[in-house]
Amino acid sequence: YESSRQVLLGNPAIDQIFFWEFMQKGFWRSLKFMLHLRKEKFDISILNYPSNRLEYNMVSFLAGASLRLGHYYSRQNLWHFPWLNNRTLKETKNLHNVEENLRLLNFLDIDYKKVTPQPQIFLSAQDYQFAEEFWQNNHLFSFTRVIAIHTWSTELKNMHRKCWDKTKFARLIDYLKQNSKTEVVLIEGPCDRKNNEEIIKLCKTNPIRIQNTTVKQTAAILQKCSLLITNDSGVMHLGATVKTPCVAIFGPTNPQKLRPFYTRHYVVRRDLPCPR
C-alpha cells in the first residue's frame, strides 16, 4: 500500500524500497515483477506478523531468498502454503505484534529479549513545518488541548466493522468541545471522508477536519496533539509511534496483541462473548 511506502520513506536503516501494488496490477504483471525481483539475489526474506495469507507466502517464496522467515498460525491450513517458509514460529496467544515480529530475530542468532522495541517514523523538516502551519491556520495555539479523533478504518477484510458507532462519536465530539479550552480535529484519509461527513451532520459543534495529508504530515500533526481517540486502526499505531497519548476503542480484535505500543494509552472495550 502507498501508505506503507510513505511510512518507510526516510528510514536510514532501509537501502531501497520496491513498491508494487499487487491488488491493482493483476496476476501476470505481478508475477513478472516477482521474477524480476529474484535478480536481486536476496539472502533472507522476513514476513512481518501478521502475514497469514497465501499471497504473502507466495511473494516471499518467489523473491528467491534461501532463508524465509515467518509465522505459523493456529487457525491456518495448508492451503495458505505456510510450508513455503523454511523457518517458522508458532504464533503466541497474547504477545504484542511488535514482540511477535522480534521473535523472528532468534533465527538470525539475535536474542530478541535484549532488543528494546521502539517503533519509529522519520519525519522531515517539511512535515514539521506543515503541522506548524496547520496549527496557525486553524488558530489552534489558542487552545490548551487539541484532541485528534479517528472515526473509521479500511473496508478491506471488513475492518470497518470493528469501528465505534457514528452517533456516539458525534456525542463525544460535542462533549469535548463544551470546554472552551479544547479543540477537536478529525483525521481523514480518502476512506474516512464519507464517515466523517455523516458524523459532522450529527454534531452540534464544528470539529476541524485534517484533509489531503500524507501519512507523515498526519503523524506530525498527531505529535502536536494532547490526545488521540481512535478505533483500532493504522492511525492508532501512527499516533503511538510519535508517542501521542491514546484512548483506543476496541471491538472484536485482541488488544493484547494490537494495543498502542510504546506510548501511554487506555483501551476501551466490552469483553463480549464470541460464540463459534
N, C-alpha and C positions, 0 to 999 in steps of 0.2 A: 504494500500500500504506500501511496505517496506520503502519508503521514509518518509511516515508519522510516522512510528515507530521510524526511526532514529531521526526525529525532536524532539520527545518526550523523548528520552533516556536522562538520567541525570537530568531531571527536578525534583527538590526536592519537588515539590508540588504533584507529582504522586507516589502513593504507588506501583502500579502494572500495567503492560501493557499486555492485552490479544490480541495477534496478530493472525489474521486469514484472509487468502486471499480468500474471498468468491468467486470471479470470477474464480479462479483456482481450488478450491476444489469441486465445484459442489453442487447441491441442497441437497442431502441426507446427505452427510458428514457435510455440513454447518448447517443443521437442528439439527443433533446430537450435534454439538458444542454448538449451542444456548441453547439446553436443558440442557447441562452440565453447561452452564453459569448461568442458573437460580438458581443453587445451591449456588451461591454467595449471594443471597438474597439482591440485591441492593434496596435501598430506592428510588433513583432518577435516571432517565435517561435523559440526555440532548442531543438533536440533534443539532450539530453545524450548523449554517446557512452558506451556503445554502445546505440543505439536502432534496431536493424536489423529491426524488424518492421513489417508492413503497418499494424497498428493505430496505432502511434506516428505514422507519416507521415500517416495519415488524420486523427488528432486535431489535429495541427499545422495541417493544411490547413483543417479545419472551424472552427478557432478564428478564422480570418479575418484573420490578420496579413498585411500586404503583403510583409514580408521574413521568409522562413522559412529558417532555417539548420540544416544537418545534415551528415551524412557519407554518402559513397557507399562501399559495402563491396565488397571484392574478390570475395566469393562471393555477392553479391546479384544477383537477377534482377529484371526489370521488374515481375514480379507483386508485389514488395514496394512498388511505387509510389514509388521514390525521387525520381522527377521531380516529385512534389508539393511538394518543397522547391526553392525557386528559387535558393539559394546552397548549394553542396555542396563538401566537401573529400573527396578520396580518402583512406581510412584508411592509415596507415603500418604497417609490419610490426611494429616493436618499440618504438614510443613509448608511454609510460605513458598510461593512460586519462585521467588528470588533465591531462597535457600535450596530449593529443589534443583535449580539450574547449577548452583555452586557445587552440588554433589558430583556433577559430571567431571569436575576437576580431578577427582581421585583417579580417573582413568589416565590422566596426564602426570601422575605421580606428584600432585599438589594436594596438600592437606587442606580441604576447603574450610575446615573449622578454624584454621589460622588466618583466614581471609576476612577482613572487615567489609561487609557488603554496604556499599554506599552508592545508590543509583545517582547518575549524573546526566545532565544535559548541558551542552556548551553553547551559551548564548553569546551573540556578537554585540558590539557597541551599538549597532543599528537596532537590534532587538530592544536593548535597554532604552534607547532614545525613543523608539516607538511607544513603549509603555509610559515614558515620561510625558510625551505629547498627548497620549490618550488621557492621562490624569489631568493635564492642563485644559485640554479642550472640553472635558466634561466637568470641570470645576470640582474635582474630587479631593483636592488638597484642603477644601473647607470642611471635610467630614473627618470625624475621629476614627470611624470604622468604615471600611469598604468591604462588603461581603460578596464573594462570587458564588453564583449558583449555576450548576449544570443539570438540566432537566431531562436529558434524553440519552440515548445510546444508539448504536447502529442496529439496523434491522437484520443484519447478517446473523445467521444462526439463531434468530428470534431473540437477540439480546435486548431488544426494546421491551420485551415482556417482563423484565425484571425492574422496570422503572416505576417510580412513585407516581401517584395519581396527579393529573394536571390541576384539579381543583385544590388539592392540598398544597401544591407548590404556590398557587396564587394566594392562598390564605397566608402561607409562610412569608411571602414577599411583602404583603400588606402589613403583617405583624412587625416585621423587621423595620420597615420604613416609617412606622409610627414614631420611632425615635429620630429626632431631628439631626442627631449626630451620626446617623448610619445611612449609607447609600448601598444599593444593591445593583450588581452588574450581572447580566446573563451571558454565559459562554455560549457561542453559537457558531457551529460549523454548518455546512450545507445540509446535513441530515437532521440538524436540530431546529432548523428555521420554522417549519410548519408547527411543531410542538410549542415553540416559544411564542409564536404569534397567537396560538389558541390560549396559552396561559395569560398573556398580556391582556387579552379581551376579558378574561375573568378577574383581572386585578382592578382594584380601585385606585391604585397608585401607578407610577410610571417608572419601572426599572430601566437601567441603561443596557442596551444590547451591545455585545462585543462581536462585530461582524467583519467578514472579509479579512481575517488574520491568518498568518501562517501558524504552524504549531509552536514555533519558538517565540513568536510575538505574543501568543496566548500565554506561554509559560512565563514570559517577562511580566505580563500583566498580573498573573496569578501570584508571582513572587512579591508584588507590592500589596496584595490584599491581606486583610486581617484574618480572613477565614474563607474556606471553600466548603460549600454544602453541595453534595453531589450524589447521584446514583453510582452504583458500581460500574465504572466506565474507564476508558482510557484517560479522560480528563482528570479523574480521581488520581491516577498514577502520575500524571503530569504534575499536578499540584503537589503531590508527595515528594516528587523529585526535586522541586525547588523549595521544599521544606515549609510549605504553607500549611498551617494547622487545618485539619479537615474533619468534617462530620460526614460520614459515609452511610448512605441509606442502602441497605442490602435486602434483596429478595431471596430467591431460592439458592443462590450461589454461596459457597463456603467462605465466610470472612476470614477464617484462619489461614486459608491459602491465598486470599485475594485482597486482604485489608491494605490500606495505605501503608507503605513501608518506609521506615526511617524518618518519620515525622510524627508530631503529636496528632492524635486522631481519636475519634469516638465513633464506634459503629452502632447504628440504629437498626434493629432487626427484631422481628417477631419470629420466634423459633417454632414455626408451624409444622405439624406432621406432614410427611410426604409419602402417601401410600403408593405402593407399586402394583 
